[in-house]
Amino acid sequence: MDKQTTTKKRTLTGVVMSDKMDKTIVVSVDRQFAHPLYGKRVSSSKKYKVHDENNDYKVGDTVTFVESRPYSKDKRWEVIKK
């Protein structure tokens, strides 16, 4: 019997902050959450290096990206749509 294992890859959406590297864009993802003790809404952001094969995306574009194989030391995400 063959077992098929499927893994659900994480998908994130953010705004392109930099497109100066070849085949790589830097995407900033903002999130809000409640502080665990005080309950106040807290904003935080994180930057991800995302693989962009054809250099299609420019600064200011909103993109959706997904987990992928490691392309380099820091780059483990791949853009899927604008």
N, CA, C and O atoms as a Tinker XYZ file with bonds, in Angstrom:
   328  protein
     1  N      0.813000   -1.181000    0.000000    73     2
     2  CA     0.000000    0.000000    0.000000    64     1     3
     3  C      0.860000    1.249000    0.000000    63     2     4     5
     4  O      1.768000    1.392000    0.819000    81     3
     5  N      0.571000    2.143000   -0.917000    73     3     6
     6  CA     1.317000    3.395000   -0.983000    64     5     7
     7  C      0.630000    4.461000   -0.153000    63     6     8     9
     8  O     -0.580000    4.668000   -0.239000    81     7
     9  N      1.425000    5.118000    0.637000    73     7    10
    10  CA     0.904000    6.231000    1.428000    64     9    11
    11  C      1.263000    7.533000    0.731000    63    10    12    13
    12  O      2.418000    7.755000    0.368000    81    11
    13  N      0.283000    8.378000    0.550000    73    11    14
    14  CA     0.559000    9.690000   -0.013000    64    13    15
    15  C      0.550000   10.696000    1.123000    63    14    16    17
    16  O     -0.451000   10.870000    1.817000    81    15
    17  N      1.677000   11.347000    1.296000    73    15    18
    18  CA     1.755000   12.359000    2.338000    64    17    19
    19  C      1.754000   13.728000    1.681000    63    18    20    21
    20  O      2.586000   14.020000    0.822000    81    19
    21  N      0.829000   14.546000    2.086000    73    19    22
    22  CA     0.790000   15.903000    1.572000    64    21    23
    23  C      1.038000   16.857000    2.726000    63    22    24    25
    24  O      0.479000   16.709000    3.813000    81    23
    25  N      1.883000   17.830000    2.467000    73    23    26
    26  CA     2.160000   18.832000    3.479000    64    25    27
    27  C      1.588000   20.157000    3.013000    63    26    28    29
    28  O      1.761000   20.556000    1.861000    81    27
    29  N      0.915000   20.821000    3.910000    73    27    30
    30  CA     0.346000   22.113000    3.583000    64    29    31
    31  C      1.431000   23.171000    3.786000    63    30    32    33
    32  O      1.961000   23.329000    4.885000    81    31
    33  N      1.750000   23.887000    2.718000    73    31    34
    34  CA     2.782000   24.903000    2.789000    64    33    35
    35  C      2.189000   26.218000    3.285000    63    34    36    37
    36  O      1.053000   26.561000    2.958000    81    35
    37  N      2.965000   26.944000    4.071000    73    35    38
    38  CA     2.512000   28.237000    4.579000    64    37    39
    39  C      2.446000   29.256000    3.451000    63    38    40    41
    40  O      3.314000   29.287000    2.579000    81    39
    41  N      1.421000   30.081000    3.472000    73    39    42
    42  CA     1.239000   31.133000    2.482000    64    41    43
    43  C      1.138000   32.463000    3.212000    63    42    44    45
    44  O      0.404000   32.586000    4.192000    81    43
    45  N      1.875000   33.455000    2.731000    73    43    46
    46  CA     1.865000   34.780000    3.335000    64    45    47
    47  C      1.641000   35.838000    2.264000    63    46    48    49
    48  O      1.899000   35.603000    1.083000    81    47
    49  N      1.161000   37.001000    2.682000    73    47    50
    50  CA     0.934000   38.115000    1.773000    64    49    51
    51  C      1.606000   39.349000    2.347000    63    50    52    53
    52  O      1.514000   39.616000    3.545000    81    51
    53  N      2.287000   40.107000    1.481000    73    51    54
    54  CA     2.970000   41.313000    1.946000    64    53    55
    55  C      3.265000   42.258000    0.810000    63    54    56    57
    56  O      2.872000   42.023000   -0.333000    81    55
    57  N      3.967000   43.338000    1.134000    73    55    58
    58  CA     4.286000   44.395000    0.183000    64    57    59
    59  C      5.769000   44.341000   -0.142000    63    58    60    61
    60  O      6.602000   44.194000    0.753000    81    59
    61  N      6.101000   44.461000   -1.429000    73    59    62
    62  CA     7.492000   44.425000   -1.871000    64    61    63
    63  C      8.198000   45.698000   -1.399000    63    62    64    65
    64  O      7.759000   46.809000   -1.696000    81    63
    65  N      9.288000   45.524000   -0.668000    73    63    66
    66  CA    10.058000   46.655000   -0.145000    64    65    67
    67  C     11.301000   46.940000   -0.992000    63    66    68    69
    68  O     11.746000   48.085000   -1.080000    81    67
    69  N     11.862000   45.894000   -1.616000    73    67    70
    70  CA    13.074000   46.069000   -2.411000    64    69    71
    71  C     13.086000   45.052000   -3.546000    63    70    72    73
    72  O     12.677000   43.904000   -3.375000    81    71
    73  N     13.564000   45.494000   -4.712000    73    71    74
    74  CA    13.711000   44.589000   -5.864000    64    73    75
    75  C     15.089000   44.750000   -6.498000    63    74    76    77
    76  O     15.248000   44.503000   -7.693000    81    75
    77  N     16.079000   45.157000   -5.724000    73    75    78
    78  CA    17.404000   45.462000   -6.261000    64    77    79
    79  C     18.255000   44.231000   -6.539000    63    78    80    81
    80  O     19.202000   44.304000   -7.321000    81    79
    81  N     17.936000   43.102000   -5.913000    73    79    82
    82  CA    18.704000   41.882000   -6.144000    64    81    83
    83  C     18.178000   41.151000   -7.376000    63    82    84    85
    84  O     17.019000   41.321000   -7.755000    81    83
    85  N     19.023000   40.345000   -7.993000    73    83    86
    86  CA    18.613000   39.574000   -9.156000    64    85    87
    87  C     17.825000   38.348000   -8.702000    63    86    88    89
    88  O     18.310000   37.559000   -7.891000    81    87
    89  N     16.619000   38.190000   -9.224000    73    87    90
    90  CA    15.721000   37.062000   -8.945000    64    89    91
    91  C     15.297000   36.995000   -7.476000    63    90    92    93
    92  O     14.870000   35.939000   -7.009000    81    91
    93  N     15.407000   38.097000   -6.748000    73    91    94
    94  CA    15.021000   38.130000   -5.342000    64    93    95
    95  C     14.316000   39.442000   -5.039000    63    94    96    97
    96  O     14.742000   40.509000   -5.481000    81    95
    97  N     13.221000   39.346000   -4.271000    73    95    98
    98  CA    12.564000   40.538000   -3.761000    64    97    99
    99  C     12.488000   40.426000   -2.246000    63    98   100   101
   100  O     12.465000   39.324000   -1.698000    81    99
   101  N     12.450000   41.566000   -1.576000    73    99   102
   102  CA    12.286000   41.596000   -0.127000    64   101   103
   103  C     10.857000   42.040000    0.143000    63   102   104   105
   104  O     10.438000   43.112000   -0.295000    81   103
   105  N     10.104000   41.205000    0.874000    73   103   106
   106  CA     8.692000   41.456000    1.128000    64   105   107
   107  C      8.494000   41.661000    2.621000    63   106   108   109
   108  O      8.977000   40.873000    3.434000    81   107
   109  N      7.777000   42.726000    2.978000    73   107   110
   110  CA     7.463000   43.017000    4.369000    64   109   111
   111  C      6.049000   42.533000    4.672000    63   110   112   113
   112  O      5.100000   42.887000    3.972000    81   111
   113  N      5.918000   41.720000    5.721000    73   111   114
   114  CA     4.623000   41.186000    6.132000    64   113   115
   115  C      4.272000   41.787000    7.486000    63   114   116   117
   116  O      5.004000   41.606000    8.459000    81   115
   117  N      3.141000   42.509000    7.549000    73   115   118
   118  CA     2.678000   43.118000    8.792000    64   117   119
   119  C      1.648000   42.207000    9.433000    63   118   120   121
   120  O      0.846000   41.577000    8.743000    81   119
   121  N      1.674000   42.139000   10.760000    73   119   122
   122  CA     0.658000   41.372000   11.474000    64   121   123
   123  C      0.302000   42.095000   12.763000    63   122   124   125
   124  O      1.108000   42.842000   13.317000    81   123
   125  N     -0.915000   41.860000   13.227000    73   123   126
   126  CA    -1.373000   42.424000   14.488000    64   125   127
   127  C     -1.820000   41.285000   15.388000    63   126   128   129
   128  O     -2.406000   40.305000   14.927000    81   127
   129  N     -1.536000   41.426000   16.677000    73   127   130
   130  CA    -1.942000   40.405000   17.625000    64   129   131
   131  C     -2.174000   41.074000   18.973000    63   130   132   133
   132  O     -1.697000   42.180000   19.226000    81   131
   133  N     -2.907000   40.391000   19.818000    73   131   134
   134  CA    -3.160000   40.905000   21.154000    64   133   135
   135  C     -1.993000   40.539000   22.059000    63   134   136   137
   136  O     -1.511000   39.407000   22.035000    81   135
   137  N     -1.544000   41.494000   22.851000    73   135   138
   138  CA    -0.464000   41.238000   23.809000    64   137   139
   139  C     -0.949000   40.188000   24.814000    63   138   140   141
   140  O     -2.058000   40.306000   25.334000    81   139
   141  N     -0.135000   39.164000   25.095000    73   139   142
   142  CA    -0.611000   38.060000   25.932000    64   141   143
   143  C     -1.026000   38.463000   27.350000    63   142   144   145
   144  O     -1.924000   37.848000   27.924000    81   143
   145  N     -0.382000   39.493000   27.924000    73   143   146
   146  CA    -0.704000   39.884000   29.289000    64   145   147
   147  C     -1.672000   41.072000   29.341000    63   146   148   149
   148  O     -2.637000   41.062000   30.106000    81   147
   149  N     -1.407000   42.088000   28.527000    73   147   150
   150  CA    -2.167000   43.326000   28.632000    64   149   151
   151  C     -3.343000   43.421000   27.671000    63   150   152   153
   152  O     -4.232000   44.248000   27.868000    81   151
   153  N     -3.363000   42.597000   26.646000    73   151   154
   154  CA    -4.493000   42.572000   25.730000    64   153   155
   155  C     -4.496000   43.673000   24.690000    63   154   156   157
   156  O     -5.380000   43.702000   23.834000    81   155
   157  N     -3.534000   44.579000   24.741000    73   155   158
   158  CA    -3.475000   45.662000   23.763000    64   157   159
   159  C     -3.052000   45.115000   22.404000    63   158   160   161
   160  O     -2.243000   44.191000   22.326000    81   159
   161  N     -3.608000   45.696000   21.319000    73   159   162
   162  CA    -3.236000   45.286000   19.965000    64   161   163
   163  C     -1.829000   45.778000   19.668000    63   162   164   165
   164  O     -1.521000   46.956000   19.847000    81   163
   165  N     -0.981000   44.869000   19.213000    73   163   166
   166  CA     0.409000   45.176000   18.916000    64   165   167
   167  C      0.659000   44.880000   17.455000    63   166   168   169
   168  O      0.236000   43.840000   16.949000    81   167
   169  N      1.352000   45.796000   16.761000    73   167   170
   170  CA     1.714000   45.583000   15.358000    64   169   171
   171  C      3.170000   45.152000   15.286000    63   170   172   173
   172  O      4.017000   45.668000   16.015000    81   171
   173  N      3.451000   44.211000   14.409000    73   171   174
   174  CA     4.840000   43.842000   14.159000    64   173   175
   175  C      4.969000   43.516000   12.684000    63   174   176   177
   176  O      3.994000   43.153000   12.025000    81   175
   177  N      6.178000   43.648000   12.178000    73   175   178
   178  CA     6.418000   43.332000   10.777000    64   177   179
   179  C      7.692000   42.522000   10.669000    63   178   180   181
   180  O      8.571000   42.599000   11.526000    81   179
   181  N      7.779000   41.743000    9.604000    73   179   182
   182  CA     8.948000   40.915000    9.362000    64   181   183
   183  C      9.231000   40.932000    7.871000    63   182   184   185
   184  O      8.307000   40.958000    7.058000    81   183
   185  N     10.501000   40.918000    7.513000    73   183   186
   186  CA    10.892000   40.935000    6.110000    64   185   187
   187  C     11.337000   39.541000    5.676000    63   186   188   189
   188  O     12.051000   38.853000    6.406000    81   187
   189  N     10.915000   39.138000    4.500000    73   187   190
   190  CA    11.270000   37.847000    3.933000    64   189   191
   191  C     11.932000   38.064000    2.581000    63   190   192   193
   192  O     11.514000   38.931000    1.813000    81   191
   193  N     12.968000   37.279000    2.288000    73   191   194
   194  CA    13.550000   37.263000    0.948000    64   193   195
   195  C     12.806000   36.204000    0.154000    63   194   196   197
   196  O     12.713000   35.050000    0.573000    81   195
   197  N     12.274000   36.605000   -1.002000    73   195   198
   198  CA    11.396000   35.747000   -1.791000    64   197   199
   199  C     11.959000   35.605000   -3.199000    63   198   200   201
   200  O     12.407000   36.585000   -3.795000    81   199
   201  N     11.938000   34.390000   -3.728000    73   199   202
   202  CA    12.440000   34.113000   -5.076000    64   201   203
   203  C     11.463000   34.625000   -6.131000    63   202   204   205
   204  O     10.275000   34.306000   -6.095000    81   203
   205  N     11.970000   35.419000   -7.065000    73   203   206
   206  CA    11.190000   35.983000   -8.173000    64   205   207
   207  C     11.953000   35.679000   -9.463000    63   206   208   209
   208  O     12.816000   36.453000   -9.876000    81   207
   209  N     11.634000   34.556000  -10.089000    73   207   210
   210  CA    12.417000   34.033000  -11.221000    64   209   211
   211  C     12.596000   35.031000  -12.356000    63   210   212   213
   212  O     13.699000   35.158000  -12.888000    81   211
   213  N     11.535000   35.747000  -12.741000    73   211   214
   214  CA    11.592000   36.617000  -13.922000    64   213   215
   215  C     11.711000   38.095000  -13.590000    63   214   216   217
   216  O     11.566000   38.934000  -14.480000    81   215
   217  N     11.968000   38.434000  -12.343000    73   215   218
   218  CA    12.053000   39.828000  -11.915000    64   217   219
   219  C     10.803000   40.619000  -12.316000    63   218   220   221
   220  O     10.908000   41.739000  -12.816000    81   219
   221  N      9.623000   40.033000  -12.095000    73   219   222
   222  CA     8.360000   40.645000  -12.500000    64   221   223
   223  C      7.830000   41.679000  -11.515000    63   222   224   225
   224  O      7.063000   42.555000  -11.917000    81   223
   225  N      8.204000   41.613000  -10.255000    73   223   226
   226  CA     7.562000   42.415000   -9.219000    64   225   227
   227  C      8.423000   43.609000   -8.838000    63   226   228   229
   228  O      9.646000   43.506000   -8.748000    81   227
   229  N      7.770000   44.742000   -8.614000    73   227   230
   230  CA     8.455000   45.993000   -8.306000    64   229   231
   231  C      8.059000   46.487000   -6.925000    63   230   232   233
   232  O      7.121000   45.965000   -6.323000    81   231
   233  N      8.764000   47.482000   -6.423000    73   231   234
   234  CA     8.501000   48.060000   -5.107000    64   233   235
   235  C      7.064000   48.582000   -5.048000    63   234   236   237
   236  O      6.613000   49.287000   -5.950000    81   235
   237  N      6.358000   48.229000   -3.980000    73   235   238
   238  CA     4.981000   48.679000   -3.792000    64   237   239
   239  C      3.939000   47.653000   -4.186000    63   238   240   241
   240  O      2.776000   47.795000   -3.808000    81   239
   241  N      4.313000   46.620000   -4.935000    73   239   242
   242  CA     3.367000   45.573000   -5.317000    64   241   243
   243  C      3.000000   44.728000   -4.100000    63   242   244   245
   244  O      3.839000   44.472000   -3.237000    81   243
   245  N      1.744000   44.300000   -4.041000    73   243   246
   246  CA     1.311000   43.359000   -3.014000    64   245   247
   247  C      1.378000   41.959000   -3.604000    63   246   248   249
   248  O      0.760000   41.687000   -4.633000    81   247
   249  N      2.124000   41.070000   -2.960000    73   247   250
   250  CA     2.336000   39.731000   -3.504000    64   249   251
   251  C      1.976000   38.665000   -2.475000    63   250   252   253
   252  O      1.996000   38.908000   -1.268000    81   251
   253  N      1.649000   37.484000   -2.980000    73   251   254
   254  CA     1.413000   36.308000   -2.156000    64   253   255
   255  C      2.543000   35.332000   -2.437000    63   254   256   257
   256  O      2.889000   35.084000   -3.592000    81   255
   257  N      3.121000   34.775000   -1.367000    73   255   258
   258  CA     4.225000   33.838000   -1.563000    64   257   259
   259  C      4.066000   32.640000   -0.654000    63   258   260   261
   260  O      3.342000   32.679000    0.341000    81   259
   261  N      4.767000   31.561000   -1.022000    73   259   262
   262  CA     4.584000   30.264000   -0.377000    64   261   263
   263  C      5.947000   29.665000   -0.049000    63   262   264   265
   264  O      6.951000   30.004000   -0.674000    81   263
   265  N      5.970000   28.770000    0.939000    73   263   266
   266  CA     7.200000   28.064000    1.293000    64   265   267
   267  C      7.710000   27.258000    0.104000    63   266   268   269
   268  O      6.925000   26.766000   -0.707000    81   267
   269  N      9.014000   27.129000    0.008000    73   267   270
   270  CA     9.583000   26.333000   -1.077000    64   269   271
   271  C     10.915000   25.750000   -0.622000    63   270   272   273
   272  O     11.293000   25.856000    0.544000    81   271
   273  N     11.601000   25.144000   -1.550000    73   271   274
   274  CA    12.918000   24.601000   -1.244000    64   273   275
   275  C     13.887000   25.753000   -0.963000    63   274   276   277
   276  O     13.626000   26.880000   -1.385000    81   275
   277  N     14.978000   25.504000   -0.275000    73   275   278
   278  CA    15.951000   26.571000   -0.022000    64   277   279
   279  C     16.667000   26.978000   -1.313000    63   278   280   281
   280  O     17.272000   26.144000   -1.986000    81   279
   281  N     16.590000   28.257000   -1.645000    73   279   282
   282  CA    17.307000   28.783000   -2.804000    64   281   283
   283  C     18.681000   29.305000   -2.401000    63   282   284   285
   284  O     19.614000   29.300000   -3.205000    81   283
   285  N     18.804000   29.757000   -1.152000    73   283   286
   286  CA    20.073000   30.242000   -0.634000    64   285   287
   287  C     20.013000   30.175000    0.891000    63   286   288   289
   288  O     19.097000   29.578000    1.456000    81   287
   289  N     20.987000   30.786000    1.546000    73   287   290
   290  CA    21.036000   30.775000    3.007000    64   289   291
   291  C     19.779000   31.399000    3.617000    63   290   292   293
   292  O     19.241000   30.873000    4.591000    81   291
   293  N     19.311000   32.506000    3.058000    73   291   294
   294  CA    18.176000   33.243000    3.627000    64   293   295
   295  C     16.871000   33.066000    2.855000    63   294   296   297
   296  O     15.801000   33.368000    3.384000    81   295
   297  N     16.939000   32.591000    1.637000    73   295   298
   298  CA    15.770000   32.597000    0.746000    64   297   299
   299  C     15.121000   31.220000    0.681000    63   298   300   301
   300  O     15.672000   30.282000    0.106000    81   299
   301  N     13.900000   31.114000    1.302000    73   299   302
   302  CA    13.162000   29.848000    1.337000    64   301   303
   303  C     11.707000   30.031000    0.962000    63   302   304   305
   304  O     10.857000   29.229000    1.350000    81   303
   305  N     11.411000   31.083000    0.208000    73   303   306
   306  CA    10.046000   31.409000   -0.189000    64   305   307
   307  C     10.010000   31.672000   -1.683000    63   306   308   309
   308  O     11.010000   32.081000   -2.272000    81   307
   309  N      8.863000   31.439000   -2.294000    73   307   310
   310  CA     8.701000   31.620000   -3.737000    64   309   311
   311  C      7.394000   32.351000   -3.987000    63   310   312   313
   312  O      6.352000   31.984000   -3.443000    81   311
   313  N      7.454000   33.396000   -4.822000    73   311   314
   314  CA     6.262000   34.195000   -5.111000    64   313   315
   315  C      5.314000   33.389000   -6.003000    63   314   316   317
   316  O      5.761000   32.709000   -6.927000    81   315
   317  N      3.989000   33.463000   -5.728000    73   315   318
   318  CA     3.043000   32.729000   -6.555000    64   317   319
   319  C      2.099000   33.632000   -7.335000    63   318   320   321
   320  O      1.689000   33.275000   -8.440000    81   319
   321  N      1.737000   34.808000   -6.785000    73   319   322
   322  CA     0.871000   35.716000   -7.544000    64   321   323
   323  C      0.942000   37.111000   -6.990000    63   322   324   325
   324  O      1.393000   37.345000   -5.869000    81   323
   325  N      0.480000   38.037000   -7.813000    73   323   326
   326  CA     0.446000   39.452000   -7.464000    64   325   327
   327  C     -0.825000   39.805000   -6.756000    63   326   328
   328  O     -1.025000   40.961000   -6.385000    81   327
